[in-house]
Amino acid sequence: MLDTAGAILERIICDRLEFITESPEGLSDQQYSFQKGRSTIDAIKSVIATAREAIADKRWNRGTKKYCAVVTLDVKNAFNSARWNNIHAVLRQMRAPDYLLRIISSYLSAKGLLWGPYCGTSCTTPFYASTLEAT
């Protein structure tokens, strides 16, 4: 029963976060992750369109052809290495309600790594990207 209640709570929190991130103070239009109806494919199409526009004109005789470079990053363990106090600060900027900030702070502060089994025992090691203060 607790797993079901936890899943319901996570869904409610997710819905409320989506409402905040889709508001005018929410995520940038250039943000593709965590946005309904936007995918990695959409991000790639946007990059291709920008590159095509940059190189569309002629280069010679006072042309307006521009140069374009594409730089990509892959962040290993992005969630685990995210600074949780920065997540908290951005949610405050987006005017997330205090009760939601407290729930998310509690959720993030309870994260740990379950590993094992060694000698028949599993161990949990807490990890902290940063400390969060409930407001």
N, CA, C and O atoms as a GROMACS GRO file, in nm:
protein
  540
    1MET      N    1   0.082  -0.119   0.000
    1MET     CA    2   0.000   0.000   0.000
    1MET      C    3   0.086   0.126   0.000
    1MET      O    4   0.051   0.225  -0.064
    2LEU      N    5   0.201   0.123   0.072
    2LEU     CA    6   0.288   0.240   0.076
    2LEU      C    7   0.346   0.271  -0.061
    2LEU      O    8   0.360   0.388  -0.096
    3ASP      N    9   0.380   0.167  -0.140
    3ASP     CA   10   0.431   0.192  -0.274
    3ASP      C   11   0.328   0.264  -0.360
    3ASP      O   12   0.363   0.354  -0.436
    4THR      N   13   0.202   0.224  -0.348
    4THR     CA   14   0.095   0.289  -0.423
    4THR      C   15   0.078   0.434  -0.379
    4THR      O   16   0.066   0.523  -0.463
    5ALA      N   17   0.078   0.458  -0.249
    5ALA     CA   18   0.064   0.594  -0.197
    5ALA      C   19   0.183   0.680  -0.241
    5ALA      O   20   0.166   0.796  -0.277
    6GLY      N   21   0.303   0.623  -0.239
    6GLY     CA   22   0.421   0.695  -0.283
    6GLY      C   23   0.414   0.731  -0.431
    6GLY      O   24   0.451   0.841  -0.470
    7ALA      N   25   0.366   0.636  -0.512
    7ALA     CA   26   0.352   0.661  -0.656
    7ALA      C   27   0.250   0.772  -0.682
    7ALA      O   28   0.269   0.856  -0.769
    8ILE      N   29   0.142   0.771  -0.606
    8ILE     CA   30   0.039   0.875  -0.620
    8ILE      C   31   0.097   1.010  -0.582
    8ILE      O   32   0.075   1.109  -0.652
    9LEU      N   33   0.170   1.017  -0.470
    9LEU     CA   34   0.231   1.142  -0.428
    9LEU      C   35   0.330   1.193  -0.532
    9LEU      O   36   0.330   1.312  -0.564
   10GLU      N   37   0.414   1.104  -0.587
   10GLU     CA   38   0.509   1.144  -0.691
   10GLU      C   39   0.438   1.200  -0.814
   10GLU      O   40   0.484   1.297  -0.873
   11ARG      N   41   0.326   1.138  -0.852
   11ARG     CA   42   0.248   1.186  -0.967
   11ARG      C   43   0.191   1.326  -0.940
   11ARG      O   44   0.193   1.412  -1.028
   12ILE      N   45   0.141   1.348  -0.819
   12ILE     CA   46   0.087   1.480  -0.782
   12ILE      C   47   0.198   1.585  -0.787
   12ILE      O   48   0.179   1.694  -0.841
   13ILE      N   49   0.314   1.551  -0.730
   13ILE     CA   50   0.427   1.644  -0.730
   13ILE      C   51   0.471   1.673  -0.873
   13ILE      O   52   0.497   1.788  -0.908
   14CYS      N   53   0.479   1.570  -0.955
   14CYS     CA   54   0.519   1.587  -1.095
   14CYS      C   55   0.422   1.680  -1.168
   14CYS      O   56   0.464   1.769  -1.241
   15ASP      N   57   0.292   1.658  -1.149
   15ASP     CA   58   0.191   1.743  -1.214
   15ASP      C   59   0.207   1.888  -1.170
   15ASP      O   60   0.196   1.979  -1.252
   16ARG      N   61   0.233   1.911  -1.043
   16ARG     CA   62   0.247   2.048  -0.993
   16ARG      C   63   0.376   2.112  -1.044
   16ARG      O   64   0.379   2.232  -1.073
   17LEU      N   65   0.482   2.033  -1.054
   17LEU     CA   66   0.607   2.086  -1.111
   17LEU      C   67   0.589   2.120  -1.259
   17LEU      O   68   0.640   2.223  -1.306
   18GLU      N   69   0.517   2.035  -1.333
   18GLU     CA   70   0.492   2.065  -1.474
   18GLU      C   71   0.412   2.194  -1.489
   18GLU      O   72   0.439   2.273  -1.579
   19PHE      N   73   0.315   2.216  -1.402
   19PHE     CA   74   0.236   2.339  -1.406
   19PHE      C   75   0.328   2.461  -1.388
   19PHE      O   76   0.311   2.562  -1.456
   20ILE      N   77   0.423   2.450  -1.296
   20ILE     CA   78   0.516   2.561  -1.268
   20ILE      C   79   0.613   2.580  -1.384
   20ILE      O   80   0.637   2.693  -1.427
   21THR      N   81   0.670   2.471  -1.435
   21THR     CA   82   0.770   2.483  -1.542
   21THR      C   83   0.710   2.528  -1.674
   21THR      O   84   0.781   2.582  -1.759
   22GLU      N   85   0.580   2.507  -1.693
   22GLU     CA   86   0.514   2.550  -1.816
   22GLU      C   87   0.457   2.691  -1.805
   22GLU      O   88   0.400   2.742  -1.902
   23SER      N   89   0.471   2.755  -1.690
   23SER     CA   90   0.422   2.892  -1.670
   23SER      C   91   0.519   2.990  -1.736
   23SER      O   92   0.629   2.950  -1.776
   24PRO      N   93   0.480   3.119  -1.750
   24PRO     CA   94   0.570   3.218  -1.810
   24PRO      C   95   0.705   3.230  -1.738
   24PRO      O   96   0.806   3.259  -1.802
   25GLU      N   97   0.709   3.208  -1.606
   25GLU     CA   98   0.835   3.214  -1.532
   25GLU      C   99   0.909   3.081  -1.538
   25GLU      O  100   1.017   3.068  -1.479
   26GLY      N  101   0.854   2.984  -1.607
   26GLY     CA  102   0.908   2.848  -1.610
   26GLY      C  103   1.029   2.831  -1.699
   26GLY      O  104   1.109   2.923  -1.715
   27LEU      N  105   1.041   2.713  -1.756
   27LEU     CA  106   1.158   2.678  -1.836
   27LEU      C  107   1.164   2.760  -1.965
   27LEU      O  108   1.062   2.804  -2.017
   28SER      N  109   1.285   2.779  -2.015
   28SER     CA  110   1.309   2.851  -2.139
   28SER      C  111   1.250   2.775  -2.258
   28SER      O  112   1.236   2.653  -2.254
   29ASP      N  113   1.216   2.848  -2.363
   29ASP     CA  114   1.171   2.783  -2.486
   29ASP      C  115   1.281   2.700  -2.549
   29ASP      O  116   1.254   2.612  -2.631
   30GLN      N  117   1.406   2.728  -2.512
   30GLN     CA  118   1.519   2.652  -2.564
   30GLN      C  119   1.544   2.523  -2.486
   30GLN      O  120   1.634   2.446  -2.520
   31GLN      N  121   1.466   2.499  -2.383
   31GLN     CA  122   1.478   2.377  -2.301
   31GLN      C  123   1.395   2.267  -2.366
   31GLN      O  124   1.276   2.284  -2.390
   32TYR      N  125   1.458   2.155  -2.396
   32TYR     CA  126   1.386   2.045  -2.460
   32TYR      C  127   1.358   1.931  -2.364
   32TYR      O  128   1.255   1.865  -2.377
   33SER      N  129   1.445   1.908  -2.270
   33SER     CA  130   1.419   1.803  -2.172
   33SER      C  131   1.315   1.853  -2.073
   33SER      O  132   1.305   1.973  -2.048
   34PHE      N  133   1.239   1.763  -2.018
   34PHE     CA  134   1.139   1.794  -1.916
   34PHE      C  135   1.027   1.885  -1.966
   34PHE      O  136   0.965   1.956  -1.886
   35GLN      N  137   1.002   1.884  -2.096
   35GLN     CA  138   0.893   1.964  -2.152
   35GLN      C  139   0.801   1.869  -2.229
   35GLN      O  140   0.846   1.787  -2.308
   36LYS      N  141   0.672   1.883  -2.204
   36LYS     CA  142   0.575   1.801  -2.277
   36LYS      C  143   0.582   1.834  -2.426
   36LYS      O  144   0.588   1.951  -2.464
   37GLY      N  145   0.580   1.731  -2.509
   37GLY     CA  146   0.576   1.750  -2.653
   37GLY      C  147   0.709   1.791  -2.714
   37GLY      O  148   0.713   1.826  -2.832
   38ARG      N  149   0.817   1.788  -2.638
   38ARG     CA  150   0.949   1.823  -2.690
   38ARG      C  151   1.044   1.708  -2.661
   38ARG      O  152   1.042   1.649  -2.553
   39SER      N  153   1.128   1.678  -2.759
   39SER     CA  154   1.216   1.564  -2.743
   39SER      C  155   1.358   1.599  -2.788
   39SER      O  156   1.384   1.710  -2.834
   40THR      N  157   1.446   1.503  -2.776
   40THR     CA  158   1.583   1.518  -2.824
   40THR      C  159   1.584   1.541  -2.974
   40THR      O  160   1.665   1.618  -3.025
   41ILE      N  161   1.494   1.475  -3.045
   41ILE     CA  162   1.483   1.492  -3.190
   41ILE      C  163   1.451   1.637  -3.223
   41ILE      O  164   1.507   1.694  -3.317
   42ASP      N  165   1.359   1.699  -3.147
   42ASP     CA  166   1.326   1.840  -3.168
   42ASP      C  167   1.449   1.929  -3.146
   42ASP      O  168   1.470   2.025  -3.220
   43ALA      N  169   1.528   1.898  -3.045
   43ALA     CA  170   1.650   1.975  -3.018
   43ALA      C  171   1.748   1.962  -3.134
   43ALA      O  172   1.808   2.061  -3.176
   44ILE      N  173   1.764   1.842  -3.187
   44ILE     CA  174   1.855   1.819  -3.300
   44ILE      C  175   1.806   1.894  -3.423
   44ILE      O  176   1.886   1.955  -3.494
   45LYS      N  177   1.675   1.891  -3.449
   45LYS     CA  178   1.619   1.966  -3.563
   45LYS      C  179   1.645   2.115  -3.548
   45LYS      O  180   1.674   2.182  -3.647
   46SER      N  181   1.635   2.168  -3.428
   46SER     CA  182   1.661   2.309  -3.404
   46SER      C  183   1.808   2.344  -3.431
   46SER      O  184   1.837   2.447  -3.491
   47VAL      N  185   1.899   2.258  -3.389
   47VAL     CA  186   2.042   2.279  -3.414
   47VAL      C  187   2.071   2.276  -3.563
   47VAL      O  188   2.145   2.360  -3.614
   48ILE      N  189   2.012   2.181  -3.634
   48ILE     CA  190   2.033   2.170  -3.779
   48ILE      C  191   1.979   2.294  -3.850
   48ILE      O  192   2.044   2.347  -3.940
   49ALA      N  193   1.861   2.341  -3.810
   49ALA     CA  194   1.803   2.461  -3.872
   49ALA      C  195   1.892   2.583  -3.848
   49ALA      O  196   1.911   2.664  -3.938
   50THR      N  197   1.945   2.596  -3.727
   50THR     CA  198   2.034   2.708  -3.695
   50THR      C  199   2.162   2.701  -3.778
   50THR      O  200   2.208   2.804  -3.829
   51ALA      N  201   2.219   2.583  -3.792
   51ALA     CA  202   2.341   2.565  -3.872
   51ALA      C  203   2.315   2.596  -4.019
   51ALA      O  204   2.396   2.662  -4.084
   52ARG      N  205   2.204   2.550  -4.072
   52ARG     CA  206   2.170   2.578  -4.213
   52ARG      C  207   2.153   2.728  -4.236
   52ARG      O  208   2.197   2.781  -4.338
   53GLU      N  209   2.090   2.795  -4.142
   53GLU     CA  210   2.070   2.940  -4.154
   53GLU      C  211   2.205   3.013  -4.150
   53GLU      O  212   2.226   3.110  -4.223
   54ALA      N  213   2.294   2.967  -4.065
   54ALA     CA  214   2.425   3.032  -4.050
   54ALA      C  215   2.509   3.022  -4.176
   54ALA      O  216   2.584   3.114  -4.208
   55ILE      N  217   2.499   2.912  -4.249
   55ILE     CA  218   2.584   2.891  -4.367
   55ILE      C  219   2.509   2.912  -4.498
   55ILE      O  220   2.560   2.876  -4.604
   56ALA      N  221   2.391   2.969  -4.494
   56ALA     CA  222   2.306   2.979  -4.613
   56ALA      C  223   2.357   3.079  -4.716
   56ALA      O  224   2.340   3.056  -4.835
   57ASP      N  225   2.418   3.187  -4.675
   57ASP     CA  226   2.457   3.292  -4.769
   57ASP      C  227   2.593   3.263  -4.830
   57ASP      O  228   2.658   3.164  -4.798
   58LYS      N  229   2.636   3.354  -4.921
   58LYS     CA  230   2.766   3.336  -4.985
   58LYS      C  231   2.876   3.399  -4.899
   58LYS      O  232   2.850   3.489  -4.820
   59ARG      N  233   2.997   3.350  -4.916
   59ARG     CA  234   3.108   3.398  -4.834
   59ARG      C  235   3.187   3.507  -4.907
   59ARG      O  236   3.239   3.598  -4.842
   60TRP      N  237   3.197   3.501  -5.037
   60TRP     CA  238   3.284   3.591  -5.112
   60TRP      C  239   3.217   3.725  -5.140
   60TRP      O  240   3.094   3.737  -5.139
   61ASN      N  241   3.300   3.824  -5.163
   61ASN     CA  242   3.255   3.957  -5.204
   61ASN      C  243   3.156   4.018  -5.106
   61ASN      O  244   3.042   4.049  -5.141
   62ARG      N  245   3.200   4.033  -4.982
   62ARG     CA  246   3.120   4.093  -4.875
   62ARG      C  247   2.994   4.013  -4.845
   62ARG      O  248   2.889   4.069  -4.813
   63GLY      N  249   3.006   3.886  -4.855
   63GLY     CA  250   2.892   3.799  -4.824
   63GLY      C  251   2.862   3.796  -4.675
   63GLY      O  252   2.938   3.848  -4.593
   64THR      N  253   2.753   3.735  -4.643
   64THR     CA  254   2.710   3.731  -4.503
   64THR      C  255   2.716   3.590  -4.444
   64THR      O  256   2.660   3.564  -4.338
   65LYS      N  257   2.784   3.502  -4.515
   65LYS     CA  258   2.795   3.365  -4.464
   65LYS      C  259   2.865   3.366  -4.329
   65LYS      O  260   2.967   3.432  -4.311
   66LYS      N  261   2.810   3.292  -4.234
   66LYS     CA  262   2.864   3.286  -4.099
   66LYS      C  263   2.926   3.149  -4.075
   66LYS      O  264   2.904   3.055  -4.151
   67TYR      N  265   3.003   3.140  -3.970
   67TYR     CA  266   3.058   3.012  -3.929
   67TYR      C  267   2.971   2.954  -3.819
   67TYR      O  268   2.907   3.027  -3.743
   68CYS      N  269   2.970   2.825  -3.812
   68CYS     CA  270   2.885   2.759  -3.713
   68CYS      C  271   2.962   2.641  -3.654
   68CYS      O  272   3.017   2.559  -3.728
   69ALA      N  273   2.964   2.632  -3.523
   69ALA     CA  274   3.026   2.518  -3.455
   69ALA      C  275   2.922   2.454  -3.364
   69ALA      O  276   2.840   2.523  -3.304
   70VAL      N  277   2.926   2.324  -3.355
   70VAL     CA  278   2.836   2.251  -3.267
   70VAL      C  279   2.920   2.186  -3.158
   70VAL      O  280   3.015   2.112  -3.186
   71VAL      N  281   2.885   2.214  -3.034
   71VAL     CA  282   2.955   2.156  -2.920
   71VAL      C  283   2.852   2.077  -2.840
   71VAL      O  284   2.746   2.129  -2.808
   72THR      N  285   2.884   1.954  -2.807
   72THR     CA  286   2.791   1.872  -2.729
   72THR      C  287   2.856   1.831  -2.598
   72THR      O  288   2.978   1.818  -2.589
   73LEU      N  289   2.774   1.812  -2.498
   73LEU     CA  290   2.820   1.768  -2.367
   73LEU      C  291   2.735   1.649  -2.323
   73LEU      O  292   2.614   1.646  -2.346
   74ASP      N  293   2.797   1.555  -2.260
   74ASP     CA  294   2.725   1.444  -2.199
   74ASP      C  295   2.766   1.441  -2.052
   74ASP      O  296   2.881   1.413  -2.020
   75VAL      N  297   2.672   1.469  -1.966
   75VAL     CA  298   2.701   1.475  -1.823
   75VAL      C  299   2.672   1.338  -1.762
   75VAL      O  300   2.558   1.293  -1.758
   76LYS      N  301   2.777   1.272  -1.716
   76LYS     CA  302   2.762   1.141  -1.654
   76LYS      C  303   2.697   1.157  -1.518
   76LYS      O  304   2.735   1.244  -1.440
   77ASN      N  305   2.598   1.074  -1.489
   77ASN     CA  306   2.525   1.082  -1.362
   77ASN      C  307   2.470   1.222  -1.338
   77ASN      O  308   2.490   1.279  -1.230
   78ALA      N  309   2.403   1.277  -1.436
   78ALA     CA  310   2.356   1.416  -1.429
   78ALA      C  311   2.272   1.442  -1.305
   78ALA      O  312   2.292   1.543  -1.237
   79PHE      N  313   2.178   1.354  -1.273
   79PHE     CA  314   2.093   1.379  -1.157
   79PHE      C  315   2.174   1.372  -1.028
   79PHE      O  316   2.158   1.456  -0.940
   80ASN      N  317   2.260   1.272  -1.018
   80ASN     CA  318   2.338   1.255  -0.895
   80ASN      C  319   2.439   1.367  -0.874
   80ASN      O  320   2.476   1.396  -0.761
   81SER      N  321   2.484   1.430  -0.984
   81SER     CA  322   2.583   1.537  -0.970
   81SER      C  323   2.520   1.676  -0.972
   81SER      O  324   2.590   1.776  -0.960
   82ALA      N  325   2.389   1.683  -0.987
   82ALA     CA  326   2.322   1.814  -0.986
   82ALA      C  327   2.331   1.874  -0.846
   82ALA      O  328   2.316   1.804  -0.746
   83ARG      N  329   2.354   2.002  -0.840
   83ARG     CA  330   2.359   2.071  -0.711
   83ARG      C  331   2.215   2.098  -0.669
   83ARG      O  332   2.146   2.181  -0.727
   84TRP      N  333   2.172   2.026  -0.568
   84TRP     CA  334   2.032   2.031  -0.529
   84TRP      C  335   1.990   2.168  -0.476
   84TRP      O  336   1.874   2.206  -0.488
   85ASN      N  337   2.085   2.240  -0.417
   85ASN     CA  338   2.049   2.376  -0.372
   85ASN      C  339   2.024   2.467  -0.492
   85ASN      O  340   1.947   2.563  -0.481
   86ASN      N  341   2.088   2.440  -0.607
   86ASN     CA  342   2.059   2.516  -0.729
   86ASN      C  343   1.920   2.483  -0.782
   86ASN      O  344   1.849   2.572  -0.829
   87ILE      N  345   1.882   2.357  -0.776
   87ILE     CA  346   1.747   2.317  -0.816
   87ILE      C  347   1.646   2.392  -0.730
   87ILE      O  348   1.547   2.444  -0.781
   88HIS      N  349   1.671   2.396  -0.601
   88HIS     CA  350   1.584   2.465  -0.506
   88HIS      C  351   1.574   2.614  -0.541
   88HIS      O  352   1.465   2.670  -0.541
   89ALA      N  353   1.688   2.676  -0.570
   89ALA     CA  354   1.690   2.820  -0.602
   89ALA      C  355   1.613   2.850  -0.730
   89ALA      O  356   1.541   2.949  -0.738
   90VAL      N  357   1.628   2.764  -0.831
   90VAL     CA  358   1.556   2.786  -0.957
   90VAL      C  359   1.406   2.769  -0.936
   90VAL      O  360   1.326   2.845  -0.991
   91LEU      N  361   1.366   2.670  -0.858
   91LEU     CA  362   1.224   2.653  -0.829
   91LEU      C  363   1.168   2.774  -0.755
   91LEU      O  364   1.053   2.812  -0.776
   92ARG      N  365   1.249   2.834  -0.668
   92ARG     CA  366   1.206   2.957  -0.600
   92ARG      C  367   1.187   3.070  -0.701
   92ARG      O  368   1.090   3.146  -0.693
   93GLN      N  369   1.281   3.081  -0.797
   93GLN     CA  370   1.269   3.182  -0.902
   93GLN      C  371   1.142   3.162  -0.984
   93GLN      O  372   1.079   3.259  -1.027
   94MET      N  373   1.104   3.038  -1.004
   94MET     CA  374   0.982   3.006  -1.079
   94MET      C  375   0.857   3.022  -0.994
   94MET      O  376   0.746   2.994  -1.039
   95ARG      N  377   0.876   3.068  -0.871
   95ARG     CA  378   0.767   3.094  -0.777
   95ARG      C  379   0.692   2.967  -0.736
   95ARG      O  380   0.570   2.967  -0.725
   96ALA      N  381   0.768   2.861  -0.715
   96ALA     CA  382   0.708   2.738  -0.662
   96ALA      C  383   0.662   2.766  -0.520
   96ALA      O  384   0.731   2.835  -0.445
   97PRO      N  385   0.546   2.713  -0.482
   97PRO     CA  386   0.497   2.736  -0.346
   97PRO      C  387   0.590   2.674  -0.241
   97PRO      O  388   0.658   2.575  -0.268
   98ASP      N  389   0.591   2.734  -0.123
   98ASP     CA  390   0.679   2.687  -0.015
   98ASP      C  391   0.656   2.540   0.021
   98ASP      O  392   0.751   2.467   0.046
   99TYR      N  393   0.529   2.497   0.023
   99TYR     CA  394   0.502   2.357   0.060
   99TYR      C  395   0.568   2.262  -0.039
   99TYR      O  396   0.617   2.156   0.000
  100LEU      N  397   0.569   2.299  -0.169
  100LEU     CA  398   0.629   2.214  -0.270
  100LEU      C  399   0.781   2.214  -0.256
  100LEU      O  400   0.846   2.111  -0.275
  101LEU      N  401   0.838   2.329  -0.224
  101LEU     CA  402   0.983   2.336  -0.201
  101LEU      C  403   1.023   2.248  -0.083
  101LEU      O  404   1.126   2.181  -0.088
  102ARG      N  405   0.943   2.248   0.023
  102ARG     CA  406   0.974   2.163   0.140
  102ARG      C  407   0.966   2.015   0.103
  102ARG      O  408   1.051   1.936   0.145
  103ILE      N  409   0.865   1.977   0.026
  103ILE     CA  410   0.851   1.836  -0.015
  103ILE      C  411   0.970   1.794  -0.099
  103ILE      O  412   1.027   1.687  -0.077
  104ILE      N  413   1.009   1.877  -0.195
  104ILE     CA  414   1.120   1.843  -0.284
  104ILE      C  415   1.251   1.840  -0.205
  104ILE      O  416   1.335   1.753  -0.228
  105SER      N  417   1.271   1.934  -0.113
  105SER     CA  418   1.391   1.933  -0.029
  105SER      C  419   1.400   1.804   0.051
  105SER      O  420   1.507   1.744   0.061
  106SER      N  421   1.289   1.762   0.107
  106SER     CA  422   1.285   1.638   0.184
  106SER      C  423   1.315   1.518   0.094
  106SER      O  424   1.391   1.429   0.133
  107TYR      N  425   1.256   1.517  -0.024
  107TYR     CA  426   1.276   1.408  -0.119
  107TYR      C  427   1.424   1.396  -0.158
  107TYR      O  428   1.480   1.287  -0.157
  108LEU      N  429   1.486   1.510  -0.191
  108LEU     CA  430   1.625   1.507  -0.234
  108LEU      C  431   1.720   1.474  -0.120
  108LEU      O  432   1.822   1.409  -0.142
  109SER      N  433   1.688   1.518   0.002
  109SER     CA  434   1.778   1.493   0.114
  109SER      C  435   1.777   1.347   0.158
  109SER      O  436   1.867   1.304   0.230
  110ALA      N  437   1.677   1.272   0.116
  110ALA     CA  438   1.666   1.131   0.157
  110ALA      C  439   1.727   1.036   0.054
  110ALA      O  440   1.708   0.915   0.065
  111LYS      N  441   1.798   1.088  -0.045
  111LYS     CA  442   1.855   1.002  -0.149
  111LYS      C  443   1.976   0.926  -0.097
  111LYS      O  444   2.054   0.978  -0.017
  112GLY      N  445   1.990   0.804  -0.143
  112GLY     CA  446   2.103   0.722  -0.104
  112GLY      C  447   2.132   0.619  -0.212
  112GLY      O  448   2.054   0.603  -0.305
  113LEU      N  449   2.242   0.551  -0.198
  113LEU     CA  450   2.282   0.449  -0.293
  113LEU      C  451   2.274   0.313  -0.225
  113LEU      O  452   2.341   0.290  -0.124
  114LEU      N  453   2.192   0.224  -0.280
  114LEU     CA  454   2.180   0.089  -0.226
  114LEU      C  455   2.276   0.000  -0.304
  114LEU      O  456   2.268  -0.007  -0.426
  115TRP      N  457   2.365  -0.067  -0.234
  115TRP     CA  458   2.461  -0.153  -0.300
  115TRP      C  459   2.478  -0.282  -0.223
  115TRP      O  460   2.438  -0.292  -0.107
  116GLY      N  461   2.535  -0.379  -0.287
  116GLY     CA  462   2.552  -0.509  -0.223
  116GLY      C  463   2.485  -0.614  -0.310
  116GLY      O  464   2.458  -0.582  -0.425
  117PRO      N  465   2.458  -0.730  -0.269
  117PRO     CA  466   2.483  -0.779  -0.134
  117PRO      C  467   2.626  -0.830  -0.118
  117PRO      O  468   2.683  -0.891  -0.208
  118TYR      N  469   2.680  -0.804  -0.004
  118TYR     CA  470   2.809  -0.857   0.036
  118TYR      C  471   2.786  -0.936   0.163
  118TYR      O  472   2.730  -0.884   0.259
  119CYS      N  473   2.827  -1.059   0.163
  119CYS     CA  474   2.806  -1.148   0.278
  119CYS      C  475   2.658  -1.155   0.314
  119CYS      O  476   2.623  -1.166   0.432
  120GLY      N  477   2.573  -1.147   0.213
  120GLY     CA  478   2.429  -1.158   0.238
  120GLY      C  479   2.365  -1.031   0.290
  120GLY      O  480   2.248  -1.033   0.328
  121THR      N  481   2.438  -0.920   0.292
  121THR     CA  482   2.384  -0.795   0.346
  121THR      C  483   2.392  -0.685   0.241
  121THR      O  484   2.494  -0.671   0.174
  122SER      N  485   2.286  -0.609   0.226
  122SER     CA  486   2.289  -0.491   0.140
  122SER      C  487   2.316  -0.369   0.226
  122SER      O  488   2.272  -0.364   0.342
  123CYS      N  489   2.386  -0.273   0.172
  123CYS     CA  490   2.418  -0.152   0.247
  123CYS      C  491   2.363  -0.031   0.174
  123CYS      O  492   2.354  -0.030   0.051
  124THR      N  493   2.327   0.069   0.249
  124THR     CA  494   2.283   0.195   0.190
  124THR      C  495   2.380   0.304   0.232
  124THR      O  496   2.407   0.322   0.350
  125THR      N  497   2.433   0.374   0.134
  125THR     CA  498   2.523   0.485   0.159
  125THR      C  499   2.456   0.613   0.113
  125THR      O  500   2.425   0.627  -0.006
  126PRO      N  501   2.431   0.707   0.204
  126PRO     CA  502   2.371   0.833   0.159
  126PRO      C  503   2.471   0.915   0.078
  126PRO      O  504   2.591   0.911   0.104
  127PHE      N  505   2.420   0.989  -0.020
  127PHE     CA  506   2.507   1.083  -0.090
  127PHE      C  507   2.436   1.216  -0.097
  127PHE      O  508   2.313   1.224  -0.105
  128TYR      N  509   2.515   1.319  -0.095
  128TYR     CA  510   2.458   1.453  -0.090
  128TYR      C  511   2.530   1.539  -0.193
  128TYR      O  512   2.651   1.562  -0.182
  129ALA      N  513   2.456   1.586  -0.292
  129ALA     CA  514   2.516   1.678  -0.389
  129ALA      C  515   2.535   1.814  -0.324
  129ALA      O  516   2.628   1.887  -0.358
  130SER      N  517   2.450   1.846  -0.233
  130SER     CA  518   2.461   1.968  -0.154
  130SER      C  519   2.356   1.959  -0.046
  130SER      O  520   2.268   1.872  -0.050
  131THR      N  521   2.363   2.046   0.049
  131THR     CA  522   2.260   2.045   0.152
  131THR      C  523   2.148   2.137   0.113
  131THR      O  524   2.170   2.240   0.050
  132LEU      N  525   2.029   2.099   0.148
  132LEU     CA  526   1.911   2.180   0.120
  132LEU      C  527   1.852   2.227   0.251
  132LEU      O  528   1.852   2.154   0.350
  133GLU      N  529   1.804   2.346   0.252
  133GLU     CA  530   1.737   2.398   0.370
  133GLU      C  531   1.589   2.413   0.338
  133GLU      O  532   1.553   2.477   0.239
  134ALA      N  533   1.505   2.356   0.419
  134ALA     CA  534   1.362   2.374   0.401
  134ALA      C  535   1.327   2.516   0.440
  134ALA      O  536   1.381   2.571   0.537
  135THR      N  537   1.235   2.577   0.364
  135THR     CA  538   1.197   2.715   0.394
  135THR      C  539   1.061   2.719   0.458
  135THR      O  540   1.011   2.827   0.491
   0.00000   0.00000   0.00000
